[in-house]
Amino acid sequence: MINEAILRQLDYIPNEALTEQMARIINNTSSFEKIEKHIMELHKQLKVDGSYIAMSNSEDYFKIKIDAPSSELTDEAHSKIKHWCEKYKVDTAKVDDKDTYYIKGFVH
């Protein structure tokens, strides 16, 4: 049930495959329970910039995808992500040559 609720918050329509993928992502995200609500908050904040959090198609991680329509909004989204990582002690990995980050988990 928790996986389905997270899927809905990230604008997915739950099904068996997505629920299984969500379980793998949660298991792969260090101390997920400590950052879960913060991930959802960031998702809402980034929507204003045309960006969002989604499940990666290639890795078992959440990804932060910057799809802003302008360079100003892209810069603003990068700033929000940096601030969010510092504030909540979240480790991310930037994907080379893309405005995308993987959420690795809570930094202990």
Buried (B, 14 or more C-beta within 10 A) or exposed (E): EEBBEBBEBBEBEBEEEBBEBBEEBBEBBBEBEBBBEBBBBBBEBBEEBBBBBBBBEEBBBBBBBBBBEEEEBBEBBBEBBEEBBEEBBBBBEEBEEEBBBBBBBBBE
